[in-house]
Amino acid sequence: MRKFLLVLALALLVLIGVLAFNTQRLKSHQLTNVQAAPVLVLPDSALARLVGALRIPTVSTTDFTQTDTAQFSRFGRHIRQAFPRVHQQLKLEHFNTHGLLYTWQGSNPALKPVLLMGHYDVVPVLPGTESKWAQPPFAARQAGGYLYARGTLDDKASVLAQLEAVEYLLVTGFQPTRTILLAFGQDEENLGRRGAAAIAAALKQRGTQLEYVLDEGGIVKTDGVAGIKKDVALVGICEKGYLSLELTATGKGGHSAMPPAQTSIGAVAAAIVKLEQHPFAARLEGGDDHLLDYLASEVPLGQRVVFSNRWLFAPIIKKMLAATPATNATMRTTTAPTIFHAGAKENVLPIDATATVNFRLLPGDSVAGVMQEVRRIIADENIRLRIVGQPSNPSPVSNPEAPAFQQLHRTIRSVFPAAIVAPYVVTGATDARQYAALSPNVYRFSPTLMNQEGIESIHGSNERLQISNYPLMVQFYASLIRNSQ
């Protein structure tokens, strides 16, 4: 027994030594000695230009034939008037009428271009929720230091800030060495087929290879991440894939007074319950590994030990991440039943029952693999599966150690010096995925200060931008263009 305890104590000491060694050798990924970005003084008219854009309801609808394209034309007229130098000195191409590609030709054609992008369509305001807004959603009114409007966060403010930055640089006489491309889609909220996909296809056909791509995605989270109390600038290095499946069961129908043991509704409901009770496996190597690498040196000591020894503490980390839907979604393919159709009368058994389930695929998973796993979990041959819409596999994971990322990192720190920069997994879909074939460096970041409440307002009620943040957005894009030469 004594010998056993001695061996156990020795093993414990070795374990403590390994944990301490791994923790001690941690090096910070944060760049230091970063010079502050040049001061940029914007006129009051800059905010007025943003307000004008936000008041144009460029609402994207699932059925394109129902889209009010006149509003998109109106938006185009607004930015032409608002940014005269951009439209005089940059080349503008239209794709499917409303997709916009600006080319600011650099003096050295041997350098790969940089692509900055965004989208100017917005999601609709759900009928019946208008009264939940503190200010009307398309009035773009100011209150309490915020500008309230649909599109302030997703994503008109980024589009206007990029145009404002280029207009400002043109006024100062700046001439880029590297070509700068600005791509603005009109249907990102509807999978981007008419906008970003068309622009990316044209660039690919021309043989264009890009130094890097920057789209919306991450933000500067002001209420911290994973126990960090500081601002954290989250830069998306990948995004999840997309798959919607219809699950259908067919019964005999008939009178509700004589139901079978399981109706078509019951069969589909049982399949949904199985899917919810058997979530996809959690994996840290789908992008969360890079996030943990960057955060490990910045968290308190206890978490530092855990994050730097994932070989031992991975189950604990996964349990931590599973505590909230937002962080849980970063480490697994998620399952979300969203639509159910069945029945027409309360005393008549439906023949067909159909449910739609939306899956967001973690990098490393695939559409084919998820479908195979769904069939295995349901284990019911009477449930038919059908793909709805256009599925997409997850994007490649861009290297956070690449020079392009470090350039982006440095620019963020120059404008937001208090922020910790960290790569992460974008759980939604962005237009950036359309450009994956044009560059290995595809990143997703909006220079917007936002807390968790603000994040939850995206696509919801009271979407709003802190007014003092807008000049920082313009400063960020102007600095990034300068730093990309």
C-alpha positions as CSV (number, residue, x, y, z in Angstrom):
1,M,0.0,0.0,0.0
2,R,2.8,2.4,0.9
3,K,4.6,1.7,-2.3
4,F,1.3,2.3,-4.2
5,L,0.9,5.7,-2.5
6,L,4.5,6.6,-3.2
7,V,4.0,5.8,-7.0
8,L,0.7,7.8,-6.9
9,A,2.4,10.8,-5.3
10,L,5.2,10.6,-7.8
11,A,2.7,10.5,-10.7
12,L,0.9,13.5,-9.2
13,L,4.1,15.5,-9.0
14,V,4.9,14.6,-12.6
15,L,1.5,15.7,-13.7
16,I,1.7,19.0,-11.8
17,G,5.1,19.6,-13.3
18,V,3.8,19.0,-16.9
19,L,0.8,21.3,-16.2
20,A,3.1,24.0,-14.8
21,F,5.6,23.7,-17.7
22,N,2.9,24.0,-20.3
23,T,1.4,27.0,-18.6
24,Q,4.7,28.7,-18.0
25,R,5.9,28.4,-21.6
26,L,2.8,30.1,-22.9
27,K,3.6,33.1,-25.1
28,S,1.1,35.9,-25.8
29,H,-0.2,36.2,-29.3
30,Q,-1.0,39.8,-28.8
31,L,1.1,42.3,-30.8
32,T,2.8,45.0,-28.8
33,N,4.4,48.4,-29.6
34,V,1.6,49.1,-32.1
35,Q,1.4,52.7,-33.1
36,A,-1.9,54.4,-32.8
37,A,-3.7,54.9,-36.1
38,P,-3.5,58.4,-37.6
39,V,-6.2,60.7,-36.3
40,L,-9.1,61.0,-38.6
41,V,-11.5,63.9,-38.2
42,L,-14.8,63.4,-39.9
43,P,-17.3,66.1,-40.7
44,D,-20.8,66.0,-39.3
45,S,-22.0,65.2,-42.8
46,A,-20.5,61.7,-42.5
47,L,-23.1,60.6,-40.0
48,A,-25.8,62.3,-42.2
49,R,-24.7,60.1,-45.1
50,L,-25.0,57.0,-42.9
51,V,-28.5,58.1,-41.7
52,G,-29.6,58.6,-45.3
53,A,-28.6,55.1,-46.2
54,L,-30.3,53.6,-43.2
55,R,-33.6,55.2,-44.0
56,I,-33.7,53.3,-47.3
57,P,-35.5,50.0,-46.6
58,T,-33.4,47.6,-48.7
59,V,-35.2,44.6,-47.4
60,S,-34.1,41.2,-48.7
61,T,-36.8,38.6,-49.1
62,T,-36.6,34.9,-49.6
63,D,-38.6,35.2,-52.8
64,F,-36.7,37.6,-55.0
65,T,-39.9,38.4,-57.0
66,Q,-41.3,40.0,-53.8
67,T,-38.2,42.2,-53.2
68,D,-38.7,46.0,-53.7
69,T,-35.8,46.5,-56.0
70,A,-36.6,50.2,-56.3
71,Q,-35.2,50.7,-52.8
72,F,-31.9,49.1,-54.0
73,S,-31.8,51.5,-56.9
74,R,-32.5,54.3,-54.5
75,F,-29.6,53.2,-52.3
76,G,-27.3,53.2,-55.4
77,R,-28.3,56.8,-56.1
78,H,-27.7,57.8,-52.5
79,I,-24.1,56.6,-52.4
80,R,-23.3,58.1,-55.8
81,Q,-24.4,61.5,-54.5
82,A,-22.8,61.0,-51.1
83,F,-19.4,59.9,-52.3
84,P,-18.6,61.8,-55.5
85,R,-14.8,61.2,-55.5
86,V,-15.3,57.4,-55.1
87,H,-17.6,57.4,-58.1
88,Q,-15.3,59.6,-60.2
89,Q,-12.0,57.9,-59.5
90,L,-12.8,54.2,-58.9
91,K,-14.2,51.9,-61.5
92,L,-17.7,50.6,-60.7
93,E,-19.2,47.4,-62.1
94,H,-22.7,46.1,-61.5
95,F,-23.7,42.5,-61.1
96,N,-27.3,41.5,-61.5
97,T,-28.0,45.2,-61.4
98,H,-27.5,45.8,-57.7
99,G,-24.3,44.0,-56.8
100,L,-21.5,46.5,-56.7
101,L,-17.7,46.0,-57.3
102,Y,-15.4,49.0,-57.0
103,T,-11.8,48.9,-58.2
104,W,-9.3,51.3,-56.9
105,Q,-6.3,50.6,-59.1
106,G,-3.0,50.3,-57.4
107,S,0.3,51.5,-58.8
108,N,1.9,48.1,-58.6
109,P,-0.1,45.5,-60.6
110,A,2.3,42.7,-59.4
111,L,0.7,42.9,-55.9
112,K,-2.4,40.8,-55.2
113,P,-5.4,43.0,-54.6
114,V,-7.2,43.3,-51.2
115,L,-10.9,42.8,-51.1
116,L,-13.0,44.7,-48.5
117,M,-16.7,43.7,-48.6
118,G,-20.1,44.0,-47.0
119,H,-23.8,43.9,-47.9
120,Y,-26.4,46.6,-47.9
121,D,-29.6,44.4,-47.8
122,V,-31.3,44.0,-44.5
123,V,-33.7,41.5,-42.9
124,P,-37.3,42.6,-42.5
125,V,-38.8,43.7,-39.3
126,L,-41.2,40.9,-38.2
127,P,-44.8,42.0,-38.3
128,G,-46.1,42.7,-34.9
129,T,-42.7,43.6,-33.4
130,E,-42.6,47.2,-34.5
131,S,-43.8,48.4,-31.1
132,K,-40.8,46.7,-29.4
133,W,-38.4,49.2,-31.1
134,A,-37.5,52.3,-29.1
135,Q,-37.3,54.2,-32.4
136,P,-38.9,53.2,-35.7
137,P,-36.7,50.7,-37.5
138,F,-36.2,52.7,-40.7
139,A,-36.2,56.2,-39.2
140,A,-32.6,56.2,-38.2
141,R,-33.2,58.4,-35.1
142,Q,-30.7,59.1,-32.4
143,A,-31.4,58.4,-28.7
144,G,-29.1,58.0,-25.7
145,G,-26.0,58.1,-27.8
146,Y,-27.1,55.4,-30.2
147,L,-28.4,55.4,-33.8
148,Y,-31.4,53.1,-34.0
149,A,-32.1,51.4,-37.4
150,R,-32.2,48.1,-39.2
151,G,-28.8,47.8,-40.8
152,T,-26.8,49.7,-38.2
153,L,-25.0,46.5,-37.2
154,D,-25.9,44.2,-40.1
155,D,-24.3,45.6,-42.3
156,K,-24.9,49.1,-43.9
157,A,-22.7,50.8,-41.3
158,S,-19.7,48.8,-42.5
159,V,-20.5,49.5,-46.2
160,L,-20.8,53.3,-45.6
161,A,-17.7,53.3,-43.4
162,Q,-15.7,51.7,-46.2
163,L,-16.9,54.2,-48.7
164,E,-16.3,57.0,-46.2
165,A,-12.8,55.8,-45.7
166,V,-12.0,55.7,-49.4
167,E,-13.6,59.1,-50.0
168,Y,-11.4,60.5,-47.1
169,L,-8.2,59.0,-48.5
170,L,-9.0,60.3,-52.0
171,V,-9.4,63.8,-50.5
172,T,-6.0,63.5,-48.9
173,G,-4.4,62.5,-52.2
174,F,-3.6,58.9,-51.1
175,Q,-2.7,56.6,-54.0
176,P,-2.6,52.8,-53.2
177,T,0.3,50.7,-54.3
178,R,-1.9,47.6,-54.0
179,T,-5.2,47.5,-55.8
180,I,-8.2,47.8,-53.4
181,L,-11.5,46.2,-54.3
182,L,-14.8,47.0,-52.6
183,A,-17.6,44.4,-53.1
184,F,-21.1,45.1,-51.8
185,G,-23.8,42.5,-52.1
186,Q,-27.5,43.0,-52.3
187,D,-28.7,39.6,-51.1
188,E,-26.5,38.4,-48.4
189,E,-29.5,37.8,-46.2
190,N,-30.7,35.4,-48.9
191,L,-27.5,33.4,-49.4
192,G,-25.8,35.9,-51.7
193,R,-26.3,34.2,-55.0
194,R,-27.1,37.3,-57.0
195,G,-24.5,39.5,-55.4
196,A,-21.3,38.0,-53.8
197,A,-21.5,34.7,-55.7
198,A,-21.7,36.6,-59.0
199,I,-18.9,39.0,-58.2
200,A,-16.6,36.1,-56.9
201,A,-17.4,34.1,-60.1
202,A,-16.4,37.1,-62.3
203,L,-13.1,37.6,-60.4
204,K,-12.3,33.9,-60.6
205,Q,-12.9,33.9,-64.3
206,R,-10.5,36.8,-64.6
207,G,-7.9,34.8,-62.8
208,T,-7.8,37.2,-59.8
209,Q,-6.0,36.0,-56.7
210,L,-6.5,38.1,-53.6
211,E,-4.0,38.9,-50.8
212,Y,-6.9,38.7,-48.3
213,V,-10.6,39.2,-48.0
214,L,-12.3,41.0,-45.1
215,D,-16.1,40.7,-44.6
216,E,-18.4,41.3,-41.6
217,G,-18.5,38.7,-38.8
218,G,-16.6,39.3,-35.6
219,I,-16.9,42.5,-33.5
220,V,-15.1,44.1,-30.6
221,K,-17.0,42.5,-27.7
222,T,-17.0,45.0,-24.8
223,D,-18.2,42.6,-22.1
224,G,-15.5,40.1,-22.5
225,V,-15.1,36.4,-23.4
226,A,-14.3,33.4,-21.3
227,G,-13.7,35.2,-18.1
228,I,-11.7,38.1,-19.7
229,K,-13.0,41.4,-18.6
230,K,-11.3,43.4,-21.3
231,D,-12.6,44.2,-24.8
232,V,-12.0,41.2,-27.1
233,A,-11.8,41.8,-30.9
234,L,-13.1,38.5,-32.4
235,V,-11.9,37.9,-36.0
236,G,-13.6,35.1,-37.8
237,I,-11.2,32.7,-39.5
238,C,-13.9,30.3,-40.8
239,E,-17.6,30.0,-40.9
240,K,-19.9,27.1,-40.5
241,G,-21.7,25.3,-43.3
242,Y,-25.4,25.3,-43.9
243,L,-27.9,22.5,-44.5
244,S,-31.7,22.5,-44.2
245,L,-33.5,19.1,-44.3
246,E,-37.2,18.4,-44.6
247,L,-38.3,15.4,-42.6
248,T,-41.6,13.9,-43.9
249,A,-43.8,11.1,-42.8
250,T,-46.9,9.8,-44.5
251,G,-49.9,8.3,-42.7
252,K,-53.4,7.1,-43.8
253,G,-55.3,10.1,-42.6
254,G,-58.9,9.5,-41.4
255,H,-61.0,10.5,-38.5
256,S,-59.3,11.7,-35.3
257,A,-61.7,9.5,-33.2
258,M,-59.9,6.4,-34.5
259,P,-56.2,7.3,-34.5
260,P,-53.4,4.8,-35.1
261,A,-50.7,4.1,-32.5
262,Q,-48.5,6.8,-34.2
263,T,-49.7,9.4,-36.6
264,S,-47.6,11.1,-39.3
265,I,-47.2,14.0,-36.8
266,G,-46.1,11.7,-34.1
267,A,-43.5,10.0,-36.4
268,V,-41.9,13.3,-37.4
269,A,-42.1,14.6,-33.8
270,A,-40.3,11.4,-32.6
271,A,-37.6,12.0,-35.2
272,I,-37.1,15.6,-34.0
273,V,-36.9,14.4,-30.4
274,K,-34.2,11.9,-31.3
275,L,-32.2,14.6,-33.1
276,E,-32.4,17.0,-30.2
277,Q,-31.5,14.3,-27.7
278,H,-28.5,13.2,-29.7
279,P,-26.5,16.4,-30.6
280,F,-23.4,16.2,-32.8
281,A,-20.2,15.6,-31.0
282,A,-18.3,18.6,-29.6
283,R,-14.9,19.3,-31.2
284,L,-12.4,21.9,-30.2
285,E,-10.4,21.5,-33.5
286,G,-13.1,23.1,-35.6
287,G,-11.7,26.6,-34.9
288,D,-12.1,26.9,-31.2
289,D,-8.5,25.6,-30.8
290,H,-7.2,28.9,-32.3
291,L,-9.4,30.9,-30.1
292,L,-8.1,29.1,-27.0
293,D,-4.5,29.6,-28.1
294,Y,-5.0,33.3,-28.3
295,L,-6.9,33.6,-25.1
296,A,-4.8,31.3,-22.9
297,S,-2.2,33.8,-22.0
298,E,-4.8,36.5,-21.2
299,V,-7.2,34.6,-18.8
300,P,-6.7,34.3,-15.0
301,L,-4.2,31.6,-13.8
302,G,-6.7,28.9,-13.2
303,Q,-8.2,29.1,-16.7
304,R,-4.7,29.5,-18.1
305,V,-3.7,26.1,-16.8
306,V,-6.9,24.6,-18.3
307,F,-6.5,26.3,-21.7
308,S,-2.8,25.5,-22.1
309,N,-3.4,21.8,-21.2
310,R,-6.2,20.8,-23.5
311,W,-4.9,17.3,-23.8
312,L,-6.1,16.8,-20.2
313,F,-8.9,19.4,-19.7
314,A,-10.7,19.2,-23.0
315,P,-13.9,17.7,-21.4
316,I,-13.9,20.6,-18.9
317,I,-13.5,23.2,-21.7
318,K,-16.3,21.6,-23.7
319,K,-18.6,21.7,-20.6
320,M,-17.8,25.4,-20.2
321,L,-18.5,26.1,-23.8
322,A,-21.7,24.1,-23.8
323,A,-23.1,26.4,-21.0
324,T,-24.5,28.9,-23.4
325,P,-26.0,28.5,-26.9
326,A,-23.6,31.0,-28.4
327,T,-20.4,29.2,-27.3
328,N,-21.9,25.8,-27.7
329,A,-22.5,26.5,-31.3
330,T,-18.8,27.2,-31.9
331,M,-17.7,23.6,-31.1
332,R,-20.3,21.4,-32.8
333,T,-22.7,21.1,-35.7
334,T,-25.9,22.4,-34.4
335,T,-29.5,21.1,-34.9
336,A,-32.4,23.5,-35.0
337,P,-36.0,22.5,-35.9
338,T,-37.5,25.6,-37.4
339,I,-40.7,24.8,-39.3
340,F,-43.5,22.2,-38.9
341,H,-46.4,21.7,-41.3
342,A,-49.3,19.2,-40.8
343,G,-53.0,19.0,-40.6
344,A,-55.9,21.3,-41.7
345,K,-58.7,20.5,-39.2
346,E,-58.7,19.6,-35.6
347,N,-60.7,16.3,-36.0
348,V,-59.0,15.1,-39.2
349,L,-55.7,13.1,-39.1
350,P,-53.2,14.5,-41.5
351,I,-51.7,12.3,-44.2
352,D,-48.4,14.1,-44.5
353,A,-46.4,15.8,-41.8
354,T,-43.2,17.7,-42.5
355,A,-40.6,19.4,-40.3
356,T,-37.7,21.5,-41.5
357,V,-34.5,21.2,-39.5
358,N,-31.6,23.6,-40.0
359,F,-28.0,22.4,-39.4
360,R,-25.0,24.7,-39.1
361,L,-21.9,22.5,-39.9
362,L,-18.7,22.9,-37.9
363,P,-15.5,22.9,-40.0
364,G,-14.5,19.2,-40.4
365,D,-18.0,18.1,-41.0
366,S,-19.7,17.9,-44.4
367,V,-23.2,17.9,-45.9
368,A,-23.0,14.3,-46.8
369,G,-21.7,13.3,-43.4
370,V,-24.4,15.2,-41.6
371,M,-27.1,13.6,-43.7
372,Q,-25.7,10.1,-42.9
373,E,-25.6,10.9,-39.2
374,V,-29.2,12.2,-39.3
375,R,-30.3,8.9,-40.9
376,R,-28.4,7.0,-38.2
377,I,-29.9,9.0,-35.3
378,I,-33.5,8.8,-36.6
379,A,-33.3,5.1,-37.5
380,D,-36.7,5.2,-39.1
381,E,-37.1,4.2,-42.8
382,N,-40.5,5.8,-42.9
383,I,-39.0,9.2,-42.5
384,R,-38.0,10.7,-45.8
385,L,-35.3,13.3,-46.0
386,R,-35.1,16.1,-48.6
387,I,-32.6,18.9,-48.9
388,V,-34.2,22.4,-48.9
389,G,-32.4,25.2,-50.7
390,Q,-28.7,25.2,-51.4
391,P,-26.5,23.5,-48.8
392,S,-22.9,24.5,-48.3
393,N,-20.0,22.8,-46.6
394,P,-18.1,24.8,-43.9
395,S,-15.5,27.2,-45.2
396,P,-11.8,26.5,-45.0
397,V,-10.0,27.6,-41.8
398,S,-7.8,30.6,-42.6
399,N,-4.4,30.7,-40.8
400,P,-4.3,33.2,-37.9
401,E,-0.5,33.2,-38.1
402,A,-0.5,34.3,-41.8
403,P,1.0,37.8,-42.5
404,A,-2.4,39.0,-43.7
405,F,-4.0,38.2,-40.3
406,Q,-1.1,39.9,-38.5
407,Q,-1.7,43.0,-40.6
408,L,-5.3,42.9,-39.6
409,H,-4.4,42.3,-36.0
410,R,-2.0,45.3,-36.0
411,T,-4.7,47.5,-37.5
412,I,-7.2,46.5,-34.9
413,R,-4.8,47.2,-32.1
414,S,-4.0,50.6,-33.6
415,V,-7.6,51.7,-33.5
416,F,-8.8,49.7,-30.4
417,P,-5.6,49.6,-28.3
418,A,-7.4,48.1,-25.2
419,A,-8.7,45.1,-27.1
420,I,-7.4,41.6,-27.1
421,V,-7.4,40.1,-30.6
422,A,-8.5,36.5,-31.0
423,P,-9.6,34.3,-34.0
424,Y,-12.9,32.5,-33.7
425,V,-15.6,30.5,-35.6
426,V,-18.4,32.5,-37.2
427,T,-21.5,30.5,-36.5
428,G,-23.7,32.2,-39.0
429,A,-23.2,32.5,-42.8
430,T,-21.6,35.5,-44.5
431,D,-20.8,36.4,-48.1
432,A,-17.1,35.8,-47.4
433,R,-17.5,32.1,-48.1
434,Q,-18.1,32.9,-51.8
435,Y,-14.5,34.1,-52.1
436,A,-12.7,31.0,-50.5
437,A,-11.3,30.0,-53.9
438,L,-9.7,33.4,-54.4
439,S,-7.5,33.6,-51.3
440,P,-6.4,31.4,-48.4
441,N,-6.8,34.4,-46.1
442,V,-10.5,35.1,-45.7
443,Y,-11.4,36.9,-42.5
444,R,-14.6,38.3,-40.9
445,F,-14.5,41.3,-38.7
446,S,-16.6,44.5,-38.3
447,P,-14.9,47.3,-36.3
448,T,-17.9,47.7,-34.1
449,L,-18.0,47.9,-30.3
450,M,-20.8,45.7,-29.0
451,N,-21.9,43.9,-25.9
452,Q,-24.0,40.8,-25.7
453,E,-27.2,42.7,-25.6
454,G,-26.1,44.4,-28.8
455,I,-25.3,41.1,-30.5
456,E,-28.8,39.9,-29.7
457,S,-30.3,42.9,-31.4
458,I,-28.9,41.8,-34.8
459,H,-31.9,40.5,-36.8
460,G,-34.0,41.4,-33.7
461,S,-35.6,44.5,-32.2
462,N,-33.7,47.7,-31.4
463,E,-30.7,47.1,-33.6
464,R,-28.5,50.1,-32.9
465,L,-25.0,51.5,-33.3
466,Q,-23.2,53.6,-30.7
467,I,-22.7,57.0,-32.5
468,S,-19.2,57.5,-31.2
469,N,-18.2,54.1,-32.8
470,Y,-18.8,55.2,-36.4
471,P,-15.7,57.5,-36.7
472,L,-13.7,54.5,-35.3
473,M,-15.1,52.3,-38.1
474,V,-14.0,54.8,-40.7
475,Q,-10.6,55.2,-39.1
476,F,-10.2,51.4,-39.1
477,Y,-10.9,50.9,-42.8
478,A,-8.7,53.9,-43.7
479,S,-5.9,52.6,-41.6
480,L,-6.3,49.0,-43.0
481,I,-6.0,50.3,-46.6
482,R,-2.9,52.3,-45.7
483,N,-1.4,49.3,-43.9
484,S,-2.1,46.9,-46.8
485,Q,0.3,48.6,-49.2
